[in-house]
Amino acid sequence: MKKKAPVKKATGRKKATRGYIKSITPKMIEVNRRREWRLDLPLKTTIEGKLPDGKKFQEKTVIENISSTGAYFTLDSGLMIGSKLNLLIDLPEKLGEGSKLKLRIGGVTVRLEKLENKGKRQGVAVKFHDDFEIFPA
């Protein structure tokens, strides 16, 4: 029969040891609410969709960051939250083992950056739909 080690009672105090931070300030905490890692990967893409007035548009841009659930880029077109978009993304040749591939994926705008200046492009965050298609360029 084996003997169990006695259980120590918690005192509610932690010993101060070298290397520990004694207090955390708000500047030290970085809040990240994302569920997926984002890659800062500039990818050329064409965005297609409808403007709030119902007119169709197509605009070329570069994705600033992307994850498995969404992407962030800038546009000249004035969109609204909830706008449905289609993205046609040029994938890096390394992914296609030397072949040029494109990714077609749809999504919906979930965040828009405020426009400070008229000449500035608007930041757009898109959440992807589950369906996508990869095909040769």
MIVEX-998739 format. One line per 5 residues: number of its first residue (from 1); their letters; for each residue y, z, x of N, C-alpha, C. Coordinates in pm, whole numbers, plus 50000, padded with zeros to 5 digits. Example, Ala and Ser with C-alpha at 12.3 -4.5 7.8 and 13.67 -1.06 7.14 Angstrom:
2
1 = AS = 49431:50780:51319:49550:50780:51230:49670:50780:51320  49775:50708:51285:49894:50714:51367:50003:50787:51290
//
This chain:
137
1 = MKKKA = 49884:50000:50083:50000:50000:50000:50124:50000:50088  50221:49910:50054:50343:49900:50132:50451:49988:50073  50530:50047:50162:50641:50130:50116:50765:50044:50104  50847:50069:50004:50972:49998:49985:51084:50077:50052  51178:50002:50109:51294:50066:50171:51382:50124:50062
6 = PVKKA = 51444:50239:50088:51532:50297:49987:51652:50206:49960  51696:50201:49835:51809:50118:49795:51937:50196:49820  52033:50131:49890:52161:50196:49916:52252:50174:49797  52329:50274:49764:52425:50264:49655:52551:50194:49703  52606:50109:49619:52730:50040:49653:52846:50136:49638
11 = TGRKK = 52934:50136:49735:53048:50228:49732:53172:50163:49674  53171:50030:49661:53289:49962:49609:53390:49931:49719  53364:49974:49842:53453:49947:49954:53383:49855:50052  53463:49766:50111:53409:49679:50214:53465:49723:50347  53383:49719:50448:53430:49755:50581:53522:49646:50632
16 = ATRGY = 53629:49688:50696:53720:49592:50759:53660:49551:50892  53632:49424:50908:53577:49374:51033:53666:49265:51086  53653:49238:51211:53734:49134:51274:53702:48997:51214  53806:48915:51191:53784:48781:51140:53797:48770:50989  53795:48880:50918:53810:48875:50772:53957:48872:50735
21 = IKSIT = 53989:48802:50629:54126:48798:50578:54142:48919:50488  54243:48998:50514:54263:49119:50435:54327:49090:50301  54413:48988:50293:54473:48952:50165:54487:48801:50158  54477:48748:50038:54487:48604:50016:54616:48578:49940  54696:48488:49993:54821:48452:49926:54798:48325:49844
26 = PKMIE = 54882:48299:49743:54864:48178:49660:54869:48049:49741  54944:48046:49852:54951:47926:49934:54818:47895:50001  54734:47996:50019:54607:47977:50089:54499:47920:49998  54520:47928:49868:54418:47884:49773:54448:47741:49731  54351:47653:49749:54365:47515:49704:54270:47495:49588
31 = VNRRR = 54326:47467:49472:54245:47452:49352:54198:47307:49342  54069:47288:49330:54012:47156:49313:53923:47160:49190  53970:47098:49081:53895:47101:48956:53799:46985:48942  53793:46900:49043:53706:46783:49036:53561:46825:49048  53477:46754:48977:53333:46783:48981:53265:46702:49091
36 = EWRLD = 53325:46592:49129:53267:46502:49229:53361:46489:49348  53305:46462:49464:53385:46437:49583:53453:46302:49568  53575:46293:49610:53651:46168:49610:53656:46114:49751  53641:45983:49761:53648:45915:49889:53782:45843:49899  53858:45871:50005:53983:45799:50028:53946:45666:50090
41 = LPLKT = 53913:45574:50004:53858:45446:50045:53940:45335:49981  54027:45267:50059:54107:45161:49999:54021:45040:49965  54009:45012:49837:53928:44900:49789:54016:44806:49707  54015:44677:49742:54090:44579:49663:54023:44566:49527  54107:44560:49424:54053:44551:49289:54149:44476:49197
46 = TIEGK = 54094:44424:49091:54173:44361:48985:54152:44446:48859  54263:44485:48798:54259:44567:48676:54292:44478:48558  54211:44486:48453:54235:44412:48329:54241:44511:48213  54330:44484:48119:54340:44571:48003:54444:44522:47906  54481:44610:47813:54584:44578:47713:54697:44679:47727
51 = LPDGK = 54819:44629:47714:54937:44714:47714:54955:44777:47576  55038:44880:47565:55058:44944:47433:55103:44848:47323  55172:44738:47360:55215:44642:47258:55105:44542:47221  54985:44556:47281:54872:44471:47247:54853:44351:47338  54949:44323:47427:54936:44210:47519:54835:44241:47629
56 = KFQEK = 54752:44141:47662:54656:44157:47771:54728:44142:47904  54679:44214:48006:54735:44200:48140:54622:44199:48242  54655:44146:48359:54564:44146:48473:54651:44169:48596  54614:44268:48678:54696:44302:48793:54608:44339:48912  54646:44288:49028:54574:44322:49151:54637:44446:49211
61 = TVIEN = 54553:44534:49265:54598:44657:49328:54493:44703:49429  54516:44818:49488:54420:44878:49582:54389:45018:49532  54261:45048:49519:54219:45182:49479:54247:45275:49597  54313:45388:49568:54344:45485:49674:54227:45580:49699  54164:45627:49591:54043:45708:49607:53952:45686:49489
66 = ISSTG = 53823:45709:49514:53720:45678:49414:53608:45779:49424  53544:45807:49311:53424:45891:49307:53325:45827:49212  53216:45893:49187:53118:45838:49094:53165:45846:48950  53270:45925:48924:53317:45942:48786:53454:45882:48759  53528:45842:48863:53661:45789:48838:53729:45737:48962
71 = AYFTL = 53856:45692:48944:53933:45636:49054:54081:45659:49029  54160:45644:49137:54305:45656:49129:54367:45537:49200  54468:45476:49136:54537:45360:49192:54676:45354:49131  54756:45258:49175:54890:45240:49120:54902:45102:49056  54985:45094:48951:55007:44969:48878:55155:44953:48845
76 = DSGLM = 55196:44829:48825:55329:44799:48773:55330:44802:48621  55215:44776:48559:55203:44770:48413:55224:44909:48354  55290:44916:48240:55313:45044:48172:55200:45075:48076  55114:45168:48114:54998:45205:48032:55022:45336:47959  54931:45369:47871:54930:45498:47803:54798:45568:47833
81 = IGSKL = 54797:45699:47820:54672:45773:47834:54579:45728:47722  54455:45703:47756:54358:45654:47659:54342:45503:47661  54422:45434:47744:54409:45288:47755:54274:45253:47816  54208:45153:47759:54080:45107:47813:54107:45000:47918  54043:45015:48033:54061:44921:48144:53928:44873:48196
86 = NLLID = 53928:44754:48254:53813:44702:48328:53857:44684:48472  53775:44731:48565:53804:44719:48707:53704:44624:48769  53752:44531:48849:53669:44439:48924:53696:44470:49072  53605:44544:49134:53627:44601:49268:53552:44520:49373  53623:44482:49480:53560:44417:49596:53493:44525:49680
91 = LPEKL = 53361:44520:49691:53288:44620:49768:53284:44581:49916  53279:44681:50006:53269:44650:50149:53141:44572:50180  53151:44478:50275:53035:44394:50309:52918:44475:50362  52943:44592:50420:52834:44677:50471:52739:44718:50359  52793:44736:50239:52707:44775:50126:52615:44662:50082
96 = GEGSK = 52658:44538:50103:52578:44423:50063:52503:44361:50179  52492:44436:50289:52423:44390:50410:52475:44252:50452  52609:44239:50457:52672:44115:50500:52714:44024:50387  52664:44047:50267:52702:43965:50150:52821:44030:50081  52910:43946:50027:53022:43997:49950:52976:44028:49809
101 = LKLRI = 53003:44151:49765:52965:44195:49631:53086:44244:49555  53078:44238:49424:53182:44292:49337:53118:44390:49240  53195:44491:49202:53154:44590:49104:53245:44577:48983  53186:44559:48867:53262:44556:48742:53229:44685:48668  53334:44761:48637:53314:44887:48566:53433:44912:48474
106 = GGVTV = 53406:44967:48358:53511:44999:48262:53545:45145:48268  53661:45177:48215:53703:45316:48212:53820:45336:48118  53866:45460:48112:53977:45496:48026:54076:45579:48109  54206:45555:48087:54306:45630:48162:54310:45774:48113  54303:45868:48208:54305:46010:48173:54429:46080:48226
111 = RLEKL = 54500:46015:48320:54622:46075:48375:54714:45965:48425  54843:45980:48397:54945:45887:48444:55053:45968:48516  55096:45920:48631:55205:45986:48703:55336:45945:48639  55432:46035:48638:55564:46005:48583:55636:45908:48676  55705:45813:48615:55784:45718:48693:55919:45779:48724
116 = ENKGK = 55948:45799:48852:56077:45854:48894:56181:45743:48901  56144:45630:48960:56235:45516:48978:56178:45396:48905  56266:45305:48860:56217:45186:48790:56135:45096:48880  56170:45087:49009:56100:44997:49099:55967:45053:49150  55937:45177:49118:55816:45242:49169:55695:45211:49081
121 = RQGVA = 55581:45196:49147:55457:45173:49072:55407:45306:49015  55337:45298:48903:55287:45418:48835:55146:45451:48881  55123:45578:48915:54989:45624:48951:54903:45638:48827  54779:45589:48836:54687:45587:48721:54553:45648:48763  54505:45745:48687:54372:45801:48708:54282:45753:48594
126 = VKFHD = 54165:45702:48630:54072:45645:48533:53938:45719:48542  53883:45750:48425:53747:45804:48418:53656:45689:48380  53549:45668:48461:53460:45556:48439:53365:45578:48321  53329:45465:48257:53219:45465:48161:53089:45463:48242  52977:45486:48178:52849:45489:48249:52799:45351:48289
131 = DFEIF = 52833:45248:48214:52782:45113:48241:52861:45045:48352  52791:44977:48441:52857:44901:48546:52767:44784:48583  52824:44689:48659:52749:44571:48701:52790:44537:48844  52693:44512:48930:52719:44465:49067:52666:44324:49077  52749:44233:49130:52709:44093:49139:52771:44030:49262
136 = PA = 52715:43916:49309:52771:43847:49426:52911:43794:49395  52998:43798:49497:53138:43751:49479:53142:43601:49469
//
